[in-house]
């Protein structure tokens, strides 16, 4: 069986036809995974505030420092990755493979499509991180007055959550 494999390799040459395209697709997948991991790591953030607290005897104080019987409320705003960004990255990979099958007339053209897809994947991740972090840096939770709050997250670049809960000891 190994003799047949050796004869086959000698007949087709030292390399599998299309090996360059397969290597480029592998590199694209690696770049997509790395871009997704970096996006995941850098699109998590949290801000919070608890106006008020505890006094020396274990009771509660409000934001002005006066005693109160009810626990002050706390606000936590969390920035989270958006599933849409992962969908765009995955869709780019599937899309470029489909475009290669339909439109590429040469190996060089297929490699150009894959190179463009790599730039798109990295660009989507980078732009999403930048938009999400700039938005989150501009968020000011210190002006919260203890009431309901509306937070408009930077859709589709990131998602998030808002939690209002009583102060816990």
Secondary structure as UniProt FT lines:
FT   HELIX           2..12
FT   TURN            17..18
FT   HELIX           19..42
FT   STRAND          45..50
FT   STRAND          53..54
FT   TURN            56..57
FT   STRAND          60..61
FT   TURN            63..64
FT   STRAND          67..68
FT   STRAND          73..81
FT   HELIX           83..103
FT   HELIX           107..138
FT   TURN            142..143
FT   TURN            155..157
FT   STRAND          158..166
//
